[in-house]
Amino acid sequence: MMDPQQRIWGFETNFGGLAELAVVKANQLMPKPTHLTWEEAASPGLVNSTAYRQLISRNGAHMKLGDRVLIWGASGGLGSYATQMALAGGATPVCVVSSPEKADLCRAMGAELIIDRSAEGYRFWNEDGTAQDPSEWQRLGKRIRDLTGGHDVDIVFEHPGRETFGASVYVARKGGTIATCASTSGYLHEYDNRYLWMNLKRIVSSHFANYREAWEANELIDRGLIHPTLSRTYRLEDVGQAALDVHGSRTSARPPSTCTATSTRARSGSSRSRRRRASGSPTRRSGRPSRRRSTGSATPEQRRRPPLG
Ligand SMILES: NC(=O)c1ccc[n+]([C@@H]2O[C@H](COP(=O)([O-])OP(=O)(O)OC[C@H]3O[C@@H](n4cnc5c(N)ncnc54)[C@H](OP(=O)(O)O)[C@@H]3O)[C@@H](O)[C@H]2O)c1
């Protein structure tokens, strides 16, 4: 990750990653978890690896058993993996979402402590976005303590950025960690440094994952400890609509353009697609929710977790 030549393929190089066929290096490949469909297997790569480094790896927040973790956007792309990792790793996620439907998604993953930020109506910034209101940070902190029995969080899983960063620094416990990998609402963060230095908190930056971290994150999925949070699939020709839907936040978790895998396999007449056609079972269609899970050669460990999405 520290190598100045390191680039994210398709994002920082190559003019995008959407194609029916692509040439990649061998060390860009991961084993496909056998119990997943191609669409499910294609969806976690970026966000699962990023959440793993940011939350679990010692290059990130290095979460441990018993930690309390505040997760912004807990039903979203990064957040839904962070929530599952917290639960699987013996930590307690405090999930922040913006609707009852998203709260239900977190409950379906097994989370119990949930804050609906819309219902709470937090206003961390004033109308013109020039000053923050520390009493709103305190209100969030009090809500967290109400849910946790009086405790502050050990880790804040940050990515909204400017909008929430002041609050995130405030609510982390003394000695706690704020791990950040993005600034969705704005890059210029503002926080009260007294809460950071006087309380020995740390801000840790994180970006994607190295190969080892990505491999370990993929292995969690392969073993069924973490499950892809795929909300919809799209055909390759509908990728513009997919981008628009992400832009308009009309989906709850990141919709992958896994249509690439679907169409390639359908056309190559793979044994699975031949079996599907023979049995009359449906292949993925545009806009259909992906709730079915291929359990072909799933191990008991892989079958433990219910499908999400
Ligand atoms: N550095 C990296 O390697 C890396 C990798 C992947 C993603 N990212 C970045 O990380 C960010 C999140 O990615 P994602 O895939 O998780 O996106 P996502 O699926 O859209 O989820 C983000 C969630 O964050 C919450 N959110 C958005 N704006 C907010 C605000 N102003 N205040 C509070 N919560 C807010 C929303 O949840 P609620 O409305 O439910 O609260 C939203 O669903 C993006 O900026 C993305 O580009 C960085």
The ligand as an SDF file (V2000), in Angstrom:
LIG
                    3D

 48 52  0  0  0  0  0  0  0  0999 V2000
  -10.7160    4.4500    0.5950 N   0  0  0  0  0  0  0  0  0  0  0  0
  -11.2420    3.3740    0.0950 C   0  0  0  0  0  0  0  0  0  0  0  0
  -10.5350    2.4310   -0.2070 O   0  0  0  0  0  0  0  0  0  0  0  0
  -12.7300    3.2800   -0.0960 C   0  0  0  0  0  0  0  0  0  0  0  0
  -13.2990    2.0540   -0.4780 C   0  0  0  0  0  0  0  0  0  0  0  0
  -14.6790    1.9580   -0.6280 C   0  0  0  0  0  0  0  0  0  0  0  0
  -15.4690    3.0860   -0.4410 C   0  0  0  0  0  0  0  0  0  0  0  0
  -14.8850    4.2820   -0.1270 N   0  0  0  0  0  0  0  0  0  0  0  0
  -15.7010    5.4700    0.0740 C   0  0  0  0  0  0  0  0  0  0  0  0
  -16.4180    5.3110    1.2870 O   0  0  0  0  0  0  0  0  0  0  0  0
  -17.6520    6.0040    1.2140 C   0  0  0  0  0  0  0  0  0  0  0  0
  -18.7850    5.0510    1.5680 C   0  0  0  0  0  0  0  0  0  0  0  0
  -18.8210    4.0000    0.6180 O   0  0  0  0  0  0  0  0  0  0  0  0
  -20.0150    2.9360    0.6370 P   0  0  0  0  0  0  0  0  0  0  0  0
  -19.7530    1.9610   -0.4230 O   0  0  0  0  0  0  0  0  0  0  0  0
  -20.2040    2.4410    2.0310 O   0  0  0  0  0  0  0  0  0  0  0  0
  -21.2380    3.8930    0.2280 O   0  0  0  0  0  0  0  0  0  0  0  0
  -22.7910    3.6360    0.4260 P   0  0  0  0  0  0  0  0  0  0  0  0
  -23.1570    2.2270    0.1390 O   0  0  0  0  0  0  0  0  0  0  0  0
  -23.4700    4.7260   -0.3130 O   0  0  0  0  0  0  0  0  0  0  0  0
  -23.0350    3.8450    1.9910 O   0  0  0  0  0  0  0  0  0  0  0  0
  -22.6550    5.0200    2.6580 C   0  0  0  0  0  0  0  0  0  0  0  0
  -23.6330    5.2920    3.7770 C   0  0  0  0  0  0  0  0  0  0  0  0
  -23.1040    6.3310    4.5800 O   0  0  0  0  0  0  0  0  0  0  0  0
  -24.1750    7.0430    5.1650 C   0  0  0  0  0  0  0  0  0  0  0  0
  -23.9660    8.4800    4.9410 N   0  0  0  0  0  0  0  0  0  0  0  0
  -23.8050    9.1040    3.7620 C   0  0  0  0  0  0  0  0  0  0  0  0
  -23.7030   10.4390    3.9520 N   0  0  0  0  0  0  0  0  0  0  0  0
  -23.8180   10.6370    5.2940 C   0  0  0  0  0  0  0  0  0  0  0  0
  -23.8060   11.7880    6.1200 C   0  0  0  0  0  0  0  0  0  0  0  0
  -23.6810   13.0110    5.6130 N   0  0  0  0  0  0  0  0  0  0  0  0
  -23.9420   11.6120    7.4550 N   0  0  0  0  0  0  0  0  0  0  0  0
  -24.1010   10.3810    7.9910 C   0  0  0  0  0  0  0  0  0  0  0  0
  -24.1140    9.2550    7.2510 N   0  0  0  0  0  0  0  0  0  0  0  0
  -23.9750    9.3850    5.9220 C   0  0  0  0  0  0  0  0  0  0  0  0
  -25.4640    6.6150    4.4680 C   0  0  0  0  0  0  0  0  0  0  0  0
  -26.1760    5.7340    5.3380 O   0  0  0  0  0  0  0  0  0  0  0  0
  -27.5060    6.1940    6.1200 P   0  0  0  0  0  0  0  0  0  0  0  0
  -28.2060    7.1640    5.2180 O   0  0  0  0  0  0  0  0  0  0  0  0
  -28.2600    4.9490    6.3530 O   0  0  0  0  0  0  0  0  0  0  0  0
  -27.0450    6.8290    7.3930 O   0  0  0  0  0  0  0  0  0  0  0  0
  -24.9670    5.8220    3.2800 C   0  0  0  0  0  0  0  0  0  0  0  0
  -25.8270    4.7640    2.9260 O   0  0  0  0  0  0  0  0  0  0  0  0
  -17.7430    6.5800   -0.1990 C   0  0  0  0  0  0  0  0  0  0  0  0
  -17.3120    7.9200   -0.1650 O   0  0  0  0  0  0  0  0  0  0  0  0
  -16.7520    5.7160   -0.9700 C   0  0  0  0  0  0  0  0  0  0  0  0
  -16.2500    6.3770   -2.1100 O   0  0  0  0  0  0  0  0  0  0  0  0
  -13.5400    4.3830    0.0860 C   0  0  0  0  0  0  0  0  0  0  0  0
  1  2  1  0
  2  3  2  0
  2  4  1  0
  4  5  1  0
  4 48  2  0
  5  6  2  0
  6  7  1  0
  7  8  2  0
  8  9  1  0
  8 48  1  0
  9 10  1  0
  9 46  1  0
 10 11  1  0
 11 12  1  0
 11 44  1  0
 12 13  1  0
 13 14  1  0
 14 15  2  0
 14 16  1  0
 14 17  1  0
 17 18  1  0
 18 19  2  0
 18 20  1  0
 18 21  1  0
 21 22  1  0
 22 23  1  0
 23 24  1  0
 23 42  1  0
 24 25  1  0
 25 26  1  0
 25 36  1  0
 26 27  1  0
 26 35  1  0
 27 28  2  0
 28 29  1  0
 29 30  1  0
 29 35  2  0
 30 31  1  0
 30 32  2  0
 32 33  1  0
 33 34  2  0
 34 35  1  0
 36 37  1  0
 36 42  1  0
 37 38  1  0
 38 39  2  0
 38 40  1  0
 38 41  1  0
 42 43  1  0
 44 45  1  0
 44 46  1  0
 46 47  1  0
M  CHG  2   8   1  16  -1
M  END
$$$$
